Amino acid sequence: LKIYGIEEALEDRIVEAEIRIMLLAGVRFSWLWYQLGGRLLQLTLKKQIIKNTRRRIINHFTSTARGNR
């Protein structure tokens, strides 16, 4: 997998952790969605719930990566 961006920013451990978290969260979401028999219509209807969950996941892991618990 190749990530493009500003090299100095990509070398930062926090940014690296945030990118890894977002990729793993996407894979996890896809797998769970598939297991639950998710369809495109369901995805569009539950869009706000998914956005809120994604925001909570990212906030949790970025605060953990920065040393806050």
CHARMM internal coordinates of N, CA and C (Angstrom, degrees):
IC EDIT
DIST 1 N 1 CA 1.4472
DIST 1 CA 1 C 1.5173
ANGL 1 N 1 CA 1 C 107.77
DIST 1 C 2 N 1.3009
ANGL 1 CA 1 C 2 N 116.24
DIHE 1 N 1 CA 1 C 2 N 133.14
DIST 2 N 2 CA 1.4572
ANGL 1 C 2 N 2 CA 120.20
DIHE 1 CA 1 C 2 N 2 CA -178.37
DIST 2 CA 2 C 1.5228
ANGL 2 N 2 CA 2 C 109.34
DIHE 1 C 2 N 2 CA 2 C -115.85
DIST 2 C 3 N 1.3147
ANGL 2 CA 2 C 3 N 116.38
DIHE 2 N 2 CA 2 C 3 N 127.63
DIST 3 N 3 CA 1.4567
ANGL 2 C 3 N 3 CA 123.00
DIHE 2 CA 2 C 3 N 3 CA 179.15
DIST 3 CA 3 C 1.5227
ANGL 3 N 3 CA 3 C 107.81
DIHE 2 C 3 N 3 CA 3 C -107.86
DIST 3 C 4 N 1.3194
ANGL 3 CA 3 C 4 N 116.42
DIHE 3 N 3 CA 3 C 4 N 128.05
DIST 4 N 4 CA 1.4554
ANGL 3 C 4 N 4 CA 121.15
DIHE 3 CA 3 C 4 N 4 CA 178.77
DIST 4 CA 4 C 1.5116
ANGL 4 N 4 CA 4 C 109.65
DIHE 3 C 4 N 4 CA 4 C -102.78
DIST 4 C 5 N 1.3288
ANGL 4 CA 4 C 5 N 115.44
DIHE 4 N 4 CA 4 C 5 N 144.45
DIST 5 N 5 CA 1.4513
ANGL 4 C 5 N 5 CA 119.92
DIHE 4 CA 4 C 5 N 5 CA 177.60
DIST 5 CA 5 C 1.5130
ANGL 5 N 5 CA 5 C 110.50
DIHE 4 C 5 N 5 CA 5 C 165.45
DIST 5 C 6 N 1.2931
ANGL 5 CA 5 C 6 N 116.56
DIHE 5 N 5 CA 5 C 6 N -167.77
DIST 6 N 6 CA 1.4582
ANGL 5 C 6 N 6 CA 122.05
DIHE 5 CA 5 C 6 N 6 CA 178.77
DIST 6 CA 6 C 1.5262
ANGL 6 N 6 CA 6 C 107.87
DIHE 5 C 6 N 6 CA 6 C -72.71
DIST 6 C 7 N 1.3223
ANGL 6 CA 6 C 7 N 116.28
DIHE 6 N 6 CA 6 C 7 N 122.73
DIST 7 N 7 CA 1.4689
ANGL 6 C 7 N 7 CA 120.28
DIHE 6 CA 6 C 7 N 7 CA -173.55
DIST 7 CA 7 C 1.5209
ANGL 7 N 7 CA 7 C 112.85
DIHE 6 C 7 N 7 CA 7 C -58.66
DIST 7 C 8 N 1.3293
ANGL 7 CA 7 C 8 N 117.05
DIHE 7 N 7 CA 7 C 8 N -40.70
DIST 8 N 8 CA 1.4702
ANGL 7 C 8 N 8 CA 119.73
DIHE 7 CA 7 C 8 N 8 CA -179.24
DIST 8 CA 8 C 1.5277
ANGL 8 N 8 CA 8 C 110.90
DIHE 7 C 8 N 8 CA 8 C -62.58
DIST 8 C 9 N 1.3243
ANGL 8 CA 8 C 9 N 116.18
DIHE 8 N 8 CA 8 C 9 N -39.33
DIST 9 N 9 CA 1.4625
ANGL 8 C 9 N 9 CA 120.07
DIHE 8 CA 8 C 9 N 9 CA 179.53
DIST 9 CA 9 C 1.5239
ANGL 9 N 9 CA 9 C 110.57
DIHE 8 C 9 N 9 CA 9 C -69.33
DIST 9 C 10 N 1.3333
ANGL 9 CA 9 C 10 N 116.75
DIHE 9 N 9 CA 9 C 10 N -38.68
DIST 10 N 10 CA 1.4644
ANGL 9 C 10 N 10 CA 119.82
DIHE 9 CA 9 C 10 N 10 CA -178.62
DIST 10 CA 10 C 1.5292
ANGL 10 N 10 CA 10 C 112.40
DIHE 9 C 10 N 10 CA 10 C -70.57
DIST 10 C 11 N 1.3242
ANGL 10 CA 10 C 11 N 117.23
DIHE 10 N 10 CA 10 C 11 N -21.32
DIST 11 N 11 CA 1.4622
ANGL 10 C 11 N 11 CA 120.46
DIHE 10 CA 10 C 11 N 11 CA 177.90
DIST 11 CA 11 C 1.5229
ANGL 11 N 11 CA 11 C 112.15
DIHE 10 C 11 N 11 CA 11 C -80.72
DIST 11 C 12 N 1.3222
ANGL 11 CA 11 C 12 N 117.63
DIHE 11 N 11 CA 11 C 12 N -14.52
DIST 12 N 12 CA 1.4643
ANGL 11 C 12 N 12 CA 122.48
DIHE 11 CA 11 C 12 N 12 CA 178.43
DIST 12 CA 12 C 1.5258
ANGL 12 N 12 CA 12 C 109.21
DIHE 11 C 12 N 12 CA 12 C -68.40
DIST 12 C 13 N 1.3219
ANGL 12 CA 12 C 13 N 117.31
DIHE 12 N 12 CA 12 C 13 N 130.29
DIST 13 N 13 CA 1.4642
ANGL 12 C 13 N 13 CA 121.77
DIHE 12 CA 12 C 13 N 13 CA -176.10
DIST 13 CA 13 C 1.5240
ANGL 13 N 13 CA 13 C 112.57
DIHE 12 C 13 N 13 CA 13 C -63.35
DIST 13 C 14 N 1.3212
ANGL 13 CA 13 C 14 N 117.23
DIHE 13 N 13 CA 13 C 14 N -34.43
DIST 14 N 14 CA 1.4635
ANGL 13 C 14 N 14 CA 120.22
DIHE 13 CA 13 C 14 N 14 CA 179.93
DIST 14 CA 14 C 1.5224
ANGL 14 N 14 CA 14 C 109.94
DIHE 13 C 14 N 14 CA 14 C -68.53
DIST 14 C 15 N 1.3260
ANGL 14 CA 14 C 15 N 116.48
DIHE 14 N 14 CA 14 C 15 N -44.55
DIST 15 N 15 CA 1.4670
ANGL 14 C 15 N 15 CA 120.17
DIHE 14 CA 14 C 15 N 15 CA 178.82
DIST 15 CA 15 C 1.5278
ANGL 15 N 15 CA 15 C 109.60
DIHE 14 C 15 N 15 CA 15 C -63.45
DIST 15 C 16 N 1.3139
ANGL 15 CA 15 C 16 N 116.13
DIHE 15 N 15 CA 15 C 16 N -41.50
DIST 16 N 16 CA 1.4684
ANGL 15 C 16 N 16 CA 121.09
DIHE 15 CA 15 C 16 N 16 CA 177.80
DIST 16 CA 16 C 1.5267
ANGL 16 N 16 CA 16 C 110.72
DIHE 15 C 16 N 16 CA 16 C -58.91
DIST 16 C 17 N 1.3191
ANGL 16 CA 16 C 17 N 116.18
DIHE 16 N 16 CA 16 C 17 N -44.61
DIST 17 N 17 CA 1.4660
ANGL 16 C 17 N 17 CA 120.64
DIHE 16 CA 16 C 17 N 17 CA 179.57
DIST 17 CA 17 C 1.5286
ANGL 17 N 17 CA 17 C 111.05
DIHE 16 C 17 N 17 CA 17 C -65.66
DIST 17 C 18 N 1.3288
ANGL 17 CA 17 C 18 N 116.81
DIHE 17 N 17 CA 17 C 18 N -40.49
DIST 18 N 18 CA 1.4670
ANGL 17 C 18 N 18 CA 120.06
DIHE 17 CA 17 C 18 N 18 CA 179.71
DIST 18 CA 18 C 1.5245
ANGL 18 N 18 CA 18 C 111.64
DIHE 17 C 18 N 18 CA 18 C -63.92
DIST 18 C 19 N 1.3263
ANGL 18 CA 18 C 19 N 117.07
DIHE 18 N 18 CA 18 C 19 N -40.88
DIST 19 N 19 CA 1.4655
ANGL 18 C 19 N 19 CA 120.80
DIHE 18 CA 18 C 19 N 19 CA 177.98
DIST 19 CA 19 C 1.5195
ANGL 19 N 19 CA 19 C 110.07
DIHE 18 C 19 N 19 CA 19 C -64.04
DIST 19 C 20 N 1.3088
ANGL 19 CA 19 C 20 N 116.74
DIHE 19 N 19 CA 19 C 20 N -45.11
DIST 20 N 20 CA 1.4678
ANGL 19 C 20 N 20 CA 121.15
DIHE 19 CA 19 C 20 N 20 CA 179.31
DIST 20 CA 20 C 1.5270
ANGL 20 N 20 CA 20 C 110.49
DIHE 19 C 20 N 20 CA 20 C -60.93
DIST 20 C 21 N 1.3168
ANGL 20 CA 20 C 21 N 116.89
DIHE 20 N 20 CA 20 C 21 N -42.81
DIST 21 N 21 CA 1.4647
ANGL 20 C 21 N 21 CA 121.82
DIHE 20 CA 20 C 21 N 21 CA 179.72
DIST 21 CA 21 C 1.5197
ANGL 21 N 21 CA 21 C 110.98
DIHE 20 C 21 N 21 CA 21 C -61.61
DIST 21 C 22 N 1.3317
ANGL 21 CA 21 C 22 N 116.45
DIHE 21 N 21 CA 21 C 22 N -45.61
DIST 22 N 22 CA 1.4587
ANGL 21 C 22 N 22 CA 119.63
DIHE 21 CA 21 C 22 N 22 CA -178.96
DIST 22 CA 22 C 1.5234
ANGL 22 N 22 CA 22 C 111.66
DIHE 21 C 22 N 22 CA 22 C -64.56
DIST 22 C 23 N 1.3283
ANGL 22 CA 22 C 23 N 117.17
DIHE 22 N 22 CA 22 C 23 N -39.42
DIST 23 N 23 CA 1.4637
ANGL 22 C 23 N 23 CA 120.16
DIHE 22 CA 22 C 23 N 23 CA 178.49
DIST 23 CA 23 C 1.5285
ANGL 23 N 23 CA 23 C 111.31
DIHE 22 C 23 N 23 CA 23 C -65.75
DIST 23 C 24 N 1.3288
ANGL 23 CA 23 C 24 N 116.52
DIHE 23 N 23 CA 23 C 24 N -45.68
DIST 24 N 24 CA 1.4609
ANGL 23 C 24 N 24 CA 120.01
DIHE 23 CA 23 C 24 N 24 CA 179.49
DIST 24 CA 24 C 1.5275
ANGL 24 N 24 CA 24 C 111.76
DIHE 23 C 24 N 24 CA 24 C -66.33
DIST 24 C 25 N 1.3239
ANGL 24 CA 24 C 25 N 116.72
DIHE 24 N 24 CA 24 C 25 N -37.17
DIST 25 N 25 CA 1.4671
ANGL 24 C 25 N 25 CA 119.79
DIHE 24 CA 24 C 25 N 25 CA 177.50
DIST 25 CA 25 C 1.5304
ANGL 25 N 25 CA 25 C 110.68
DIHE 24 C 25 N 25 CA 25 C -63.98
DIST 25 C 26 N 1.3222
ANGL 25 CA 25 C 26 N 116.64
DIHE 25 N 25 CA 25 C 26 N -38.58
DIST 26 N 26 CA 1.4635
ANGL 25 C 26 N 26 CA 120.27
DIHE 25 CA 25 C 26 N 26 CA 177.60
DIST 26 CA 26 C 1.5146
ANGL 26 N 26 CA 26 C 112.33
DIHE 25 C 26 N 26 CA 26 C -64.49
DIST 26 C 27 N 1.3246
ANGL 26 CA 26 C 27 N 115.79
DIHE 26 N 26 CA 26 C 27 N -42.07
DIST 27 N 27 CA 1.4647
ANGL 26 C 27 N 27 CA 120.09
DIHE 26 CA 26 C 27 N 27 CA 178.27
DIST 27 CA 27 C 1.5228
ANGL 27 N 27 CA 27 C 109.90
DIHE 26 C 27 N 27 CA 27 C -65.49
DIST 27 C 28 N 1.3204
ANGL 27 CA 27 C 28 N 116.99
DIHE 27 N 27 CA 27 C 28 N -44.23
DIST 28 N 28 CA 1.4632
ANGL 27 C 28 N 28 CA 121.42
DIHE 27 CA 27 C 28 N 28 CA 179.85
DIST 28 CA 28 C 1.5297
ANGL 28 N 28 CA 28 C 110.96
DIHE 27 C 28 N 28 CA 28 C -62.55
DIST 28 C 29 N 1.3240
ANGL 28 CA 28 C 29 N 116.29
DIHE 28 N 28 CA 28 C 29 N -44.16
DIST 29 N 29 CA 1.4541
ANGL 28 C 29 N 29 CA 120.47
DIHE 28 CA 28 C 29 N 29 CA 178.44
DIST 29 CA 29 C 1.5284
ANGL 29 N 29 CA 29 C 110.74
DIHE 28 C 29 N 29 CA 29 C -59.75
DIST 29 C 30 N 1.3229
ANGL 29 CA 29 C 30 N 116.51
DIHE 29 N 29 CA 29 C 30 N -46.02
DIST 30 N 30 CA 1.4682
ANGL 29 C 30 N 30 CA 120.55
DIHE 29 CA 29 C 30 N 30 CA -179.41
DIST 30 CA 30 C 1.5150
ANGL 30 N 30 CA 30 C 111.34
DIHE 29 C 30 N 30 CA 30 C -60.33
DIST 30 C 31 N 1.3188
ANGL 30 CA 30 C 31 N 116.26
DIHE 30 N 30 CA 30 C 31 N -43.06
DIST 31 N 31 CA 1.4644
ANGL 30 C 31 N 31 CA 120.70
DIHE 30 CA 30 C 31 N 31 CA -178.92
DIST 31 CA 31 C 1.5314
ANGL 31 N 31 CA 31 C 110.84
DIHE 30 C 31 N 31 CA 31 C -65.12
DIST 31 C 32 N 1.3257
ANGL 31 CA 31 C 32 N 116.71
DIHE 31 N 31 CA 31 C 32 N -46.35
DIST 32 N 32 CA 1.4625
ANGL 31 C 32 N 32 CA 119.87
DIHE 31 CA 31 C 32 N 32 CA 179.52
DIST 32 CA 32 C 1.5236
ANGL 32 N 32 CA 32 C 110.94
DIHE 31 C 32 N 32 CA 32 C -64.03
DIST 32 C 33 N 1.3098
ANGL 32 CA 32 C 33 N 116.59
DIHE 32 N 32 CA 32 C 33 N -40.57
DIST 33 N 33 CA 1.4568
ANGL 32 C 33 N 33 CA 120.69
DIHE 32 CA 32 C 33 N 33 CA 179.12
DIST 33 CA 33 C 1.5249
ANGL 33 N 33 CA 33 C 110.43
DIHE 32 C 33 N 33 CA 33 C -60.80
DIST 33 C 34 N 1.3228
ANGL 33 CA 33 C 34 N 115.87
DIHE 33 N 33 CA 33 C 34 N -43.51
DIST 34 N 34 CA 1.4639
ANGL 33 C 34 N 34 CA 120.93
DIHE 33 CA 33 C 34 N 34 CA 179.08
DIST 34 CA 34 C 1.5282
ANGL 34 N 34 CA 34 C 110.59
DIHE 33 C 34 N 34 CA 34 C -63.78
DIST 34 C 35 N 1.3408
ANGL 34 CA 34 C 35 N 117.35
DIHE 34 N 34 CA 34 C 35 N -43.20
DIST 35 N 35 CA 1.4593
ANGL 34 C 35 N 35 CA 121.67
DIHE 34 CA 34 C 35 N 35 CA -179.69
DIST 35 CA 35 C 1.5291
ANGL 35 N 35 CA 35 C 111.86
DIHE 34 C 35 N 35 CA 35 C -62.20
DIST 35 C 36 N 1.3185
ANGL 35 CA 35 C 36 N 116.58
DIHE 35 N 35 CA 35 C 36 N -33.95
DIST 36 N 36 CA 1.4545
ANGL 35 C 36 N 36 CA 120.88
DIHE 35 CA 35 C 36 N 36 CA -179.17
DIST 36 CA 36 C 1.5269
ANGL 36 N 36 CA 36 C 112.40
DIHE 35 C 36 N 36 CA 36 C -85.26
DIST 36 C 37 N 1.3275
ANGL 36 CA 36 C 37 N 116.61
DIHE 36 N 36 CA 36 C 37 N 4.27
DIST 37 N 37 CA 1.4554
ANGL 36 C 37 N 37 CA 120.46
DIHE 36 CA 36 C 37 N 37 CA 178.92
DIST 37 CA 37 C 1.5144
ANGL 37 N 37 CA 37 C 112.69
DIHE 36 C 37 N 37 CA 37 C 73.21
DIST 37 C 38 N 1.3310
ANGL 37 CA 37 C 38 N 116.19
DIHE 37 N 37 CA 37 C 38 N 31.81
DIST 38 N 38 CA 1.4571
ANGL 37 C 38 N 38 CA 121.43
DIHE 37 CA 37 C 38 N 38 CA -176.32
DIST 38 CA 38 C 1.5164
ANGL 38 N 38 CA 38 C 113.40
DIHE 37 C 38 N 38 CA 38 C -60.71
DIST 38 C 39 N 1.3081
ANGL 38 CA 38 C 39 N 114.26
DIHE 38 N 38 CA 38 C 39 N 143.85
DIST 39 N 39 CA 1.4582
ANGL 38 C 39 N 39 CA 122.34
DIHE 38 CA 38 C 39 N 39 CA 176.56
DIST 39 CA 39 C 1.5252
ANGL 39 N 39 CA 39 C 108.74
DIHE 38 C 39 N 39 CA 39 C -127.35
DIST 39 C 40 N 1.3107
ANGL 39 CA 39 C 40 N 115.75
DIHE 39 N 39 CA 39 C 40 N 163.93
DIST 40 N 40 CA 1.4589
ANGL 39 C 40 N 40 CA 120.43
DIHE 39 CA 39 C 40 N 40 CA -177.53
DIST 40 CA 40 C 1.5268
ANGL 40 N 40 CA 40 C 112.16
DIHE 39 C 40 N 40 CA 40 C -59.14
DIST 40 C 41 N 1.3214
ANGL 40 CA 40 C 41 N 117.87
DIHE 40 N 40 CA 40 C 41 N -40.36
DIST 41 N 41 CA 1.4619
ANGL 40 C 41 N 41 CA 120.82
DIHE 40 CA 40 C 41 N 41 CA 179.42
DIST 41 CA 41 C 1.5272
ANGL 41 N 41 CA 41 C 110.68
DIHE 40 C 41 N 41 CA 41 C -61.54
DIST 41 C 42 N 1.3252
ANGL 41 CA 41 C 42 N 116.81
DIHE 41 N 41 CA 41 C 42 N -42.98
DIST 42 N 42 CA 1.4684
ANGL 41 C 42 N 42 CA 119.98
DIHE 41 CA 41 C 42 N 42 CA 178.17
DIST 42 CA 42 C 1.5266
ANGL 42 N 42 CA 42 C 110.46
DIHE 41 C 42 N 42 CA 42 C -62.21
DIST 42 C 43 N 1.3266
ANGL 42 CA 42 C 43 N 114.96
DIHE 42 N 42 CA 42 C 43 N -39.20
DIST 43 N 43 CA 1.4606
ANGL 42 C 43 N 43 CA 119.71
DIHE 42 CA 42 C 43 N 43 CA -179.08
DIST 43 CA 43 C 1.5237
ANGL 43 N 43 CA 43 C 110.83
DIHE 42 C 43 N 43 CA 43 C -62.17
DIST 43 C 44 N 1.3143
ANGL 43 CA 43 C 44 N 117.24
DIHE 43 N 43 CA 43 C 44 N -43.38
DIST 44 N 44 CA 1.4632
ANGL 43 C 44 N 44 CA 119.92
DIHE 43 CA 43 C 44 N 44 CA -179.77
DIST 44 CA 44 C 1.5222
ANGL 44 N 44 CA 44 C 111.71
DIHE 43 C 44 N 44 CA 44 C -69.47
DIST 44 C 45 N 1.3159
ANGL 44 CA 44 C 45 N 117.49
DIHE 44 N 44 CA 44 C 45 N -33.92
DIST 45 N 45 CA 1.4587
ANGL 44 C 45 N 45 CA 120.20
DIHE 44 CA 44 C 45 N 45 CA -179.72
DIST 45 CA 45 C 1.5298
ANGL 45 N 45 CA 45 C 112.03
DIHE 44 C 45 N 45 CA 45 C -72.54
DIST 45 C 46 N 1.3039
ANGL 45 CA 45 C 46 N 117.42
DIHE 45 N 45 CA 45 C 46 N -29.46
DIST 46 N 46 CA 1.4631
ANGL 45 C 46 N 46 CA 121.49
DIHE 45 CA 45 C 46 N 46 CA -176.73
DIST 46 CA 46 C 1.5235
ANGL 46 N 46 CA 46 C 111.90
DIHE 45 C 46 N 46 CA 46 C -104.81
DIST 46 C 47 N 1.3132
ANGL 46 CA 46 C 47 N 117.17
DIHE 46 N 46 CA 46 C 47 N 21.69
DIST 47 N 47 CA 1.4573
ANGL 46 C 47 N 47 CA 122.42
DIHE 46 CA 46 C 47 N 47 CA -174.43
DIST 47 CA 47 C 1.5329
ANGL 47 N 47 CA 47 C 112.39
DIHE 46 C 47 N 47 CA 47 C -56.98
DIST 47 C 48 N 1.3261
ANGL 47 CA 47 C 48 N 118.95
DIHE 47 N 47 CA 47 C 48 N -45.48
DIST 48 N 48 CA 1.4647
ANGL 47 C 48 N 48 CA 121.59
DIHE 47 CA 47 C 48 N 48 CA -177.58
DIST 48 CA 48 C 1.5289
ANGL 48 N 48 CA 48 C 111.76
DIHE 47 C 48 N 48 CA 48 C -66.01
DIST 48 C 49 N 1.3073
ANGL 48 CA 48 C 49 N 117.70
DIHE 48 N 48 CA 48 C 49 N -40.10
DIST 49 N 49 CA 1.4664
ANGL 48 C 49 N 49 CA 121.43
DIHE 48 CA 48 C 49 N 49 CA 177.21
DIST 49 CA 49 C 1.5229
ANGL 49 N 49 CA 49 C 110.25
DIHE 48 C 49 N 49 CA 49 C -61.62
DIST 49 C 50 N 1.3268
ANGL 49 CA 49 C 50 N 115.98
DIHE 49 N 49 CA 49 C 50 N -42.35
DIST 50 N 50 CA 1.4612
ANGL 49 C 50 N 50 CA 120.95
DIHE 49 CA 49 C 50 N 50 CA -179.94
DIST 50 CA 50 C 1.5253
ANGL 50 N 50 CA 50 C 110.40
DIHE 49 C 50 N 50 CA 50 C -65.49
DIST 50 C 51 N 1.3250
ANGL 50 CA 50 C 51 N 117.79
DIHE 50 N 50 CA 50 C 51 N -41.68
DIST 51 N 51 CA 1.4651
ANGL 50 C 51 N 51 CA 121.13
DIHE 50 CA 50 C 51 N 51 CA 178.76
DIST 51 CA 51 C 1.5268
ANGL 51 N 51 CA 51 C 110.84
DIHE 50 C 51 N 51 CA 51 C -61.84
DIST 51 C 52 N 1.3308
ANGL 51 CA 51 C 52 N 116.88
DIHE 51 N 51 CA 51 C 52 N -44.18
DIST 52 N 52 CA 1.4710
ANGL 51 C 52 N 52 CA 120.19
DIHE 51 CA 51 C 52 N 52 CA 179.93
DIST 52 CA 52 C 1.5154
ANGL 52 N 52 CA 52 C 111.34
DIHE 51 C 52 N 52 CA 52 C -63.99
DIST 52 C 53 N 1.3209
ANGL 52 CA 52 C 53 N 117.07
DIHE 52 N 52 CA 52 C 53 N -41.26
DIST 53 N 53 CA 1.4636
ANGL 52 C 53 N 53 CA 120.62
DIHE 52 CA 52 C 53 N 53 CA 178.77
DIST 53 CA 53 C 1.5128
ANGL 53 N 53 CA 53 C 110.71
DIHE 52 C 53 N 53 CA 53 C -64.84
DIST 53 C 54 N 1.3331
ANGL 53 CA 53 C 54 N 116.33
DIHE 53 N 53 CA 53 C 54 N -43.39
DIST 54 N 54 CA 1.4674
ANGL 53 C 54 N 54 CA 120.39
DIHE 53 CA 53 C 54 N 54 CA 178.33
DIST 54 CA 54 C 1.5212
ANGL 54 N 54 CA 54 C 110.69
DIHE 53 C 54 N 54 CA 54 C -59.99
DIST 54 C 55 N 1.3330
ANGL 54 CA 54 C 55 N 117.23
DIHE 54 N 54 CA 54 C 55 N -43.07
DIST 55 N 55 CA 1.4596
ANGL 54 C 55 N 55 CA 121.33
DIHE 54 CA 54 C 55 N 55 CA 179.95
DIST 55 CA 55 C 1.5318
ANGL 55 N 55 CA 55 C 110.76
DIHE 54 C 55 N 55 CA 55 C -62.49
DIST 55 C 56 N 1.3466
ANGL 55 CA 55 C 56 N 117.10
DIHE 55 N 55 CA 55 C 56 N -41.98
DIST 56 N 56 CA 1.4663
ANGL 55 C 56 N 56 CA 120.31
DIHE 55 CA 55 C 56 N 56 CA 178.98
DIST 56 CA 56 C 1.5197
ANGL 56 N 56 CA 56 C 111.44
DIHE 55 C 56 N 56 CA 56 C -64.68
DIST 56 C 57 N 1.3369
ANGL 56 CA 56 C 57 N 117.12
DIHE 56 N 56 CA 56 C 57 N -41.18
DIST 57 N 57 CA 1.4667
ANGL 56 C 57 N 57 CA 121.35
DIHE 56 CA 56 C 57 N 57 CA 179.50
DIST 57 CA 57 C 1.5232
ANGL 57 N 57 CA 57 C 110.30
DIHE 56 C 57 N 57 CA 57 C -62.82
DIST 57 C 58 N 1.3156
ANGL 57 CA 57 C 58 N 116.42
DIHE 57 N 57 CA 57 C 58 N -48.19
DIST 58 N 58 CA 1.4688
ANGL 57 C 58 N 58 CA 120.23
DIHE 57 CA 57 C 58 N 58 CA -178.98
DIST 58 CA 58 C 1.5186
ANGL 58 N 58 CA 58 C 110.18
DIHE 57 C 58 N 58 CA 58 C -62.99
DIST 58 C 59 N 1.3290
ANGL 58 CA 58 C 59 N 118.25
DIHE 58 N 58 CA 58 C 59 N -44.41
DIST 59 N 59 CA 1.4697
ANGL 58 C 59 N 59 CA 120.54
DIHE 58 CA 58 C 59 N 59 CA 179.16
DIST 59 CA 59 C 1.5206
ANGL 59 N 59 CA 59 C 111.46
DIHE 58 C 59 N 59 CA 59 C -61.89
DIST 59 C 60 N 1.3203
ANGL 59 CA 59 C 60 N 116.86
DIHE 59 N 59 CA 59 C 60 N -41.04
DIST 60 N 60 CA 1.4581
ANGL 59 C 60 N 60 CA 120.44
DIHE 59 CA 59 C 60 N 60 CA -179.84
DIST 60 CA 60 C 1.5245
ANGL 60 N 60 CA 60 C 110.99
DIHE 59 C 60 N 60 CA 60 C -62.53
DIST 60 C 61 N 1.3177
ANGL 60 CA 60 C 61 N 116.92
DIHE 60 N 60 CA 60 C 61 N -49.71
DIST 61 N 61 CA 1.4510
ANGL 60 C 61 N 61 CA 119.64
DIHE 60 CA 60 C 61 N 61 CA -175.02
DIST 61 CA 61 C 1.5192
ANGL 61 N 61 CA 61 C 113.12
DIHE 60 C 61 N 61 CA 61 C -75.13
DIST 61 C 62 N 1.3128
ANGL 61 CA 61 C 62 N 118.33
DIHE 61 N 61 CA 61 C 62 N -31.48
DIST 62 N 62 CA 1.4645
ANGL 61 C 62 N 62 CA 118.73
DIHE 61 CA 61 C 62 N 62 CA 176.85
DIST 62 CA 62 C 1.5192
ANGL 62 N 62 CA 62 C 110.28
DIHE 61 C 62 N 62 CA 62 C -71.20
DIST 62 C 63 N 1.3301
ANGL 62 CA 62 C 63 N 118.13
DIHE 62 N 62 CA 62 C 63 N -35.91
DIST 63 N 63 CA 1.4619
ANGL 62 C 63 N 63 CA 118.84
DIHE 62 CA 62 C 63 N 63 CA 176.08
DIST 63 CA 63 C 1.5273
ANGL 63 N 63 CA 63 C 110.69
DIHE 62 C 63 N 63 CA 63 C -69.37
DIST 63 C 64 N 1.3278
ANGL 63 CA 63 C 64 N 117.89
DIHE 63 N 63 CA 63 C 64 N -34.74
DIST 64 N 64 CA 1.4628
ANGL 63 C 64 N 64 CA 121.21
DIHE 63 CA 63 C 64 N 64 CA 176.30
DIST 64 CA 64 C 1.5164
ANGL 64 N 64 CA 64 C 110.59
DIHE 63 C 64 N 64 CA 64 C -66.96
DIST 64 C 65 N 1.3334
ANGL 64 CA 64 C 65 N 117.50
DIHE 64 N 64 CA 64 C 65 N -40.38
DIST 65 N 65 CA 1.4668
ANGL 64 C 65 N 65 CA 121.82
DIHE 64 CA 64 C 65 N 65 CA 179.86
DIST 65 CA 65 C 1.5179
ANGL 65 N 65 CA 65 C 110.81
DIHE 64 C 65 N 65 CA 65 C -65.25
DIST 65 C 66 N 1.3113
ANGL 65 CA 65 C 66 N 117.24
DIHE 65 N 65 CA 65 C 66 N -29.64
DIST 66 N 66 CA 1.4647
ANGL 65 C 66 N 66 CA 120.69
DIHE 65 CA 65 C 66 N 66 CA 179.74
DIST 66 CA 66 C 1.5172
ANGL 66 N 66 CA 66 C 112.09
DIHE 65 C 66 N 66 CA 66 C -86.48
DIST 66 C 67 N 1.3210
ANGL 66 CA 66 C 67 N 118.20
DIHE 66 N 66 CA 66 C 67 N -1.91
DIST 67 N 67 CA 1.4534
ANGL 66 C 67 N 67 CA 121.54
DIHE 66 CA 66 C 67 N 67 CA 177.34
DIST 67 CA 67 C 1.5100
ANGL 67 N 67 CA 67 C 114.35
DIHE 66 C 67 N 67 CA 67 C 97.95
DIST 67 C 68 N 1.3185
ANGL 67 CA 67 C 68 N 118.46
DIHE 67 N 67 CA 67 C 68 N 0.00
DIST 68 N 68 CA 1.4652
ANGL 67 C 68 N 68 CA 121.51
DIHE 67 CA 67 C 68 N 68 CA 177.22
DIST 68 CA 68 C 1.5233
ANGL 68 N 68 CA 68 C 108.30
DIHE 67 C 68 N 68 CA 68 C -88.90
DIST 68 C 69 N 1.2887
ANGL 68 CA 68 C 69 N 117.82
DIHE 68 N 68 CA 68 C 69 N 141.78
DIST 69 N 69 CA 1.4623
ANGL 68 C 69 N 69 CA 120.78
DIHE 68 CA 68 C 69 N 69 CA 178.24
DIST 69 CA 69 C 1.4918
ANGL 69 N 69 CA 69 C 110.71
DIHE 68 C 69 N 69 CA 69 C -132.40
END
COOR INIT
IC SEED 1 N 1 CA 1 C
IC BUILD
